[in-house]
């Protein structure tokens, strides 16, 4: 695959996700669609959405419900596309969505590999390729970014870093859709800043490409360390996404995060 092919695959996948055409993301004007379920969409998306905004840089493709359509159109036509994903403007969107019992929930940046930059990096630890059967005993909090216990069936391939017999870092990918596999990475705190994350991420990305699939990487906008890892491994920013969900969904996530903050911190062995 070359970069053009990778980009085209990502556009087609986003079209499945957003109920639109791939070329809609390249238009100069915004596009609004009614959100629908699609068997080809990324498996973890809770379609249909009432408000989901995606931008590859040119415009916004907004998938909405019939009841939120007017409010979302008013918002995305008020500002340039990139301004719709930042404060204070998103407060206006949140106010409009509150009427429907919705809140802005997720904001993320997605990365695609630059095939001219991606390469296998190394670290000072043994690196081992892992398969689905190797994950069974690894569904633990320390590997929760790499693996998802709620969606085990999609975790298919990984790369682990070992200090003798101890797993100290893990990158794994989930087959979120037919053509694209998402990479997640975890490194034990006492082993960070040693080049493990980039070694595992880059090796896994190359393994995915060798399978004929497109690796992609997601990071929260404020997670600078994660973004640096993506760039170091040869990934480049491709699209951004903002999703609103029901009050109870947002409140449940916030409550879970609060409980995790209250737990005693583990002292590394």
C-alpha positions in Angstrom: 0.0 0.0 0.0 1.0 3.6 -0.6 -0.2 6.7 1.3 -2.9 7.5 -1.3 -4.3 4.0 -0.9 -4.2 4.2 2.9 -6.0 7.5 2.8 -8.7 6.2 0.4 -9.3 3.2 2.7 -9.7 5.5 5.7 -12.2 7.8 3.8 -14.2 4.8 2.7 -14.4 3.5 6.3 -15.4 6.9 7.6 -18.1 6.9 5.0 -19.5 3.6 6.3 -19.3 5.1 9.8 -21.0 8.4 8.9 -23.6 7.2 6.4 -22.1 9.3 3.6 -19.8 9.1 0.5 -16.0 9.0 0.8 -15.7 12.2 -1.3 -18.0 14.1 1.2 -15.0 14.5 3.5 -13.1 16.4 0.8 -15.7 18.9 -0.1 -15.4 22.6 0.8 -18.9 22.7 2.2 -20.3 20.8 5.2 -22.3 17.7 4.7 -25.1 16.5 7.1 -26.5 13.0 7.1 -29.0 11.0 9.1 -27.1 8.5 11.2 -27.8 4.8 10.6 -26.5 1.5 11.6 -24.1 -0.1 9.1 -22.6 -3.6 9.4 -19.4 -2.2 7.8 -18.9 0.5 10.4 -16.3 0.3 13.2 -17.5 -2.3 15.6 -17.3 -0.1 18.7 -19.5 2.7 17.4 -22.9 3.0 19.1 -24.8 3.8 15.9 -27.0 5.6 15.2 -25.7 8.8 16.7 -27.6 11.9 17.4 -24.6 14.1 16.9 -21.2 13.1 15.6 -18.8 15.5 13.8 -15.9 14.3 11.7 -13.3 16.4 9.8 -10.4 15.5 7.7 -9.5 19.2 7.5 -11.6 20.5 4.7 -15.1 20.5 6.1 -17.3 18.8 8.6 -19.4 15.7 8.0 -22.1 15.6 10.6 -24.2 12.6 11.2 -27.3 13.5 13.2 -30.8 12.4 14.1 -33.9 14.0 12.7 -34.6 15.9 15.9 -31.0 17.3 16.3 -30.5 18.1 12.6 -31.5 21.8 12.7 -29.5 22.6 15.8 -26.3 20.9 14.5 -26.5 22.6 11.1 -26.9 26.0 12.8 -23.7 25.3 14.8 -21.4 24.0 12.1 -22.4 26.8 9.7 -21.6 29.4 12.3 -17.8 28.8 12.5 -15.0 27.5 10.2 -14.7 23.7 10.4 -11.7 23.6 12.8 -13.3 26.1 15.2 -16.2 23.7 15.8 -13.9 21.4 17.7 -12.6 23.9 20.2 -13.7 25.9 23.2 -15.4 28.2 23.8 -17.4 27.4 20.6 -18.3 23.8 21.6 -20.1 25.2 24.7 -22.7 26.6 22.3 -23.1 23.1 20.7 -23.5 21.6 24.2 -26.2 24.1 25.1 -28.1 23.3 21.9 -27.8 19.5 22.6 -28.9 19.9 26.2 -32.5 20.4 25.0 -32.3 16.8 23.7 -30.7 15.3 26.8 -27.3 15.1 25.2 -23.8 16.2 26.1 -20.5 16.3 24.2 -18.8 13.1 25.3 -15.8 12.1 23.1 -13.2 14.2 21.3 -10.3 12.5 19.7 -7.6 12.8 17.0 -6.9 9.8 14.7 -3.6 9.0 13.0 -2.7 7.0 9.8 0.7 5.7 8.9 3.0 7.5 6.5 4.3 4.6 4.6 7.5 6.5 3.8 8.2 7.0 7.5 7.0 3.9 9.2 9.7 1.4 10.2 10.4 -1.1 13.0 12.0 0.6 15.9 14.0 -1.2 18.6 14.3 -1.1 22.4 16.6 -2.7 25.0 14.1 -5.5 25.8 13.1 -8.7 24.1 10.2 -8.1 21.7 7.8 -11.0 21.0 4.8 -11.3 18.6 1.6 -12.3 20.4 -1.6 -13.9 19.1 -5.2 -14.1 20.3 -4.5 -17.2 22.5 -1.7 -15.3 24.3 -4.1 -12.6 25.5 -6.3 -14.7 27.8 -4.4 -13.9 31.0 -3.6 -10.3 30.0 -7.0 -8.7 30.5 -5.9 -6.7 33.5 -6.0 -2.9 34.3 -2.3 -2.4 33.3 -3.1 -3.5 29.7 -6.5 -1.8 29.3 -5.3 0.5 26.6 -3.9 -2.3 24.5 -6.7 -4.9 25.1 -10.4 -4.5 25.7 -12.0 -7.1 28.0 -15.5 -6.1 26.8 -14.6 -6.8 23.2 -12.1 -9.7 23.4 -13.3 -11.2 20.1 -11.7 -8.2 18.2 -8.3 -8.4 19.8 -6.2 -10.4 17.3 -2.5 -9.5 17.3 0.0 -7.9 19.6 3.7 -7.2 20.3 5.0 -7.5 23.9 8.3 -6.3 25.5 9.8 -8.6 28.1 12.3 -8.0 30.9 13.4 -11.6 31.2 10.0 -13.3 31.8 8.2 -10.2 32.8 5.8 -8.5 30.4 6.6 -4.8 30.7 4.9 -3.3 27.6 2.2 -4.4 25.3 0.8 -3.1 22.0 -2.2 -4.8 20.6 -4.6 -4.2 17.7 -8.4 -4.8 17.4 -10.1 -5.6 14.2 -12.5 -2.8 14.5 -13.6 -3.1 10.8 -12.7 -5.1 7.8 -9.8 -3.0 6.4 -8.5 -1.1 9.5 -7.0 -2.3 12.8 -6.7 0.0 15.7 -3.5 0.0 17.9 -3.5 0.5 21.6 -0.4 0.7 23.8 0.5 0.2 27.5 3.9 0.3 29.2 4.4 -0.3 33.0 5.2 3.0 34.7 8.6 2.0 35.9 9.6 1.0 32.3 8.5 4.2 30.5 10.8 6.7 28.7 12.9 3.7 27.5 11.7 3.6 23.9 9.4 0.6 24.5 6.1 2.3 23.4 7.6 3.3 20.0 9.3 0.0 19.5 6.1 -2.0 20.1 3.8 0.4 18.2 6.0 0.6 15.2 6.5 -3.2 15.0 2.8 -3.9 15.4 2.0 -1.3 12.7 4.4 -3.1 10.3 2.8 -6.4 11.1 -0.7 -5.0 10.3 0.5 -3.6 7.0 2.1 -7.0 6.2 -1.4 -8.4 6.7 -2.8 -6.0 4.1 -4.7 -4.0 6.6 -4.4 -0.3 7.6 -3.2 0.4 11.2 -4.7 3.4 12.8 -4.0 5.1 16.1 -6.3 7.3 18.3 -5.3 9.8 21.0 -7.1 12.3 23.2 -6.2 15.8 22.1 -4.5 16.5 25.4 -2.4 13.3 25.4 0.8 14.8 24.2 2.9 11.7 25.1 0.6 9.5 23.0 0.7 11.9 20.1 4.5 12.0 20.3 4.6 8.2 20.2 2.4 8.2 17.1 4.6 10.7 15.3 7.8 9.0 16.3 6.5 5.7 14.8 5.7 7.3 11.5 2.0 8.1 12.0 0.5 11.5 10.9 -2.8 13.2 12.0 -5.6 12.3 9.6 -9.0 13.2 11.1 -10.7 14.5 14.2 -14.0 13.4 15.7 -16.5 14.8 18.3 -19.4 12.7 19.6 -22.3 13.6 21.8 -24.1 11.0 23.9 -27.0 10.8 26.3 -26.7 12.3 29.8 -26.7 8.9 31.5 -23.9 7.6 29.3 -21.7 10.7 30.0 -22.5 10.6 33.8 -21.7 6.9 34.0 -18.3 7.5 32.3 -17.6 10.4 34.7 -18.6 8.3 37.7 -16.3 5.5 36.7 -13.4 7.9 36.2 -14.0 9.4 39.6 -13.9 5.9 41.2 -10.7 5.1 39.5 -9.1 8.3 40.8 -10.1 7.4 44.4 -8.4 4.0 44.3 -5.1 3.7 46.0 -2.1 3.9 43.6 -0.2 0.7 43.2 3.4 0.8 44.1 5.5 -0.7 41.2 7.2 -3.9 42.2 
